[in-house]
Amino acid sequence: MTSCNQFEAEFAKWLSVPHAFSFWKARVAFYAALKALGVGPGDEVILTGYTCVMNVNPIKYLGAKPVYIDIEPDTFNINPDLIEAQITPKTKVLLAQHTYGYPCRMDAIAAIAKKHNLTLIEDCCLCLGSTYNGKTAGTFGKAAYFSFQWNKPFTTGLGGMLLTSDQQLADKIRQLKQAGLSRPSFKEVALLAAELAVYRLLIYPRTTALAQQAFRFLTKKGAVVGSSSSAEFDPVMAPDFFKAMSSVQISAGCRQIRKVQKNIAHRKQMTALYDELLAQKGFPARVYDKSLMDPVLVRYPLRIKEKDKALELAASAGVELGSWFECTLHPIETPLEKYDYTQGMCPQAEMASQQTVNLPLHPRVSENTVRRTVDFISQFTPIA
Ligand SMILES: Cc1ncc(COP(=O)(O)O)c(C=O)c1O
């Protein structure tokens, strides 16, 4: 391990992977992986059509083309049966995003990557500790990246980590970091530290909706370091995009990684409670291959009628209801055409984005929160 900080060392050790590289955000980690792999103009990257636009930006920044694959309705993950039809001589990378924490069908996906000589990368931004056939997500591909943004399985405010077991790729990433990584400004680090302090003191499930509204307002005014600026809805890379993780994030990350097993156990316990209470209210059981998948959910996805109304009422009821993904390339503001997405490309993903809300599972969610959330959401009609 030739890591340069303690968080990288501890994160790599947790997943028994030899190389870890920290960045300001996960999108920067993904960019570093693509760049180190030599992805450039004319190349194609295959990914799910149910993702966050910030995940597509790195592909576009390098002049490559995103090719979207529809999802499997039950797990919201890329449908392996649809991938091969989209592979061309230009396809370089196959990205497996483990959505909401459900692991992708990695046996099928790894076999496709091998057959067509594609580099397999895992997007583990919504997934921490989930396993497929006994193997942890993040250890299947040539590289994997994780996010520590506010909504993610654990948070350092903002932050990303790239993992790889491939020595050659690790050497290239190290070179890239040495050659071109900028440092976050003093103002950015100070604001992030203040935001983390506020978060620890004030953000609980009942206050989240209000806090998010305030946070979005302040982000637009430039008064806080937000997850994404309005400039990031255009696939043009900002000069300071390739940025390092700050010391504030590293310390927060070290604290969080030491609590990761507790975090995972809590998520599983609260997921089981949601399963039980939602079943009592007539919601259909979650469907996934239990013989192969052991998911650790980041949020509990649920399909309902009247998603918009539920989100509107949740805010005033003090219920923390998540809206992602609001469209196939979240959030709703994304100009889809700039990202090579045309309506109708991924019908299952489009339907999922119209129907799906998500319920909180983070460490501050208590049994009482789960009960209140289920009481609230059960006034809406489930969709099977
Ligand atoms: C699935 C997925 N991948 C990647 C990212 C990018 O993560 P970050 O905000 O740390 O850059 C996101 C963004 O929220 C995401 O939802």
The ligand as a MOL file (V3000), in Angstrom:
LIG
                    3D

  0  0  0     0  0            999 V3000
M  V30 BEGIN CTAB
M  V30 COUNTS 16 16 0 0 0
M  V30 BEGIN ATOM
M  V30 1 C -24.8570 6.6390 -8.5380 0
M  V30 2 C -23.9630 7.8330 -8.3710 0
M  V30 3 N -22.6950 7.7760 -8.8010 0
M  V30 4 C -21.8560 8.8330 -8.6600 0
M  V30 5 C -22.2630 10.0010 -8.0610 0
M  V30 6 C -21.2940 11.1400 -7.8860 0
M  V30 7 O -20.9360 11.2510 -6.5250 0
M  V30 8 P -20.2500 12.6150 -5.9830 0
M  V30 9 O -21.3420 13.5540 -5.6270 0
M  V30 10 O -19.4560 12.2050 -4.7630 0
M  V30 11 O -19.3760 13.1160 -7.0680 0
M  V30 12 C -23.5690 10.1110 -7.6290 0
M  V30 13 C -24.0160 11.4170 -7.0940 0
M  V30 14 O -24.6300 11.7040 -6.2350 0
M  V30 15 C -24.4450 8.9890 -7.7540 0
M  V30 16 O -25.7150 9.0410 -7.3050 0
M  V30 END ATOM
M  V30 BEGIN BOND
M  V30 1 1 1 2
M  V30 2 1 2 3
M  V30 3 2 2 15
M  V30 4 2 3 4
M  V30 5 1 4 5
M  V30 6 1 5 6
M  V30 7 2 5 12
M  V30 8 1 6 7
M  V30 9 1 7 8
M  V30 10 2 8 9
M  V30 11 1 8 10
M  V30 12 1 8 11
M  V30 13 1 12 13
M  V30 14 1 12 15
M  V30 15 2 13 14
M  V30 16 1 15 16
M  V30 END BOND
M  V30 END CTAB
M  END
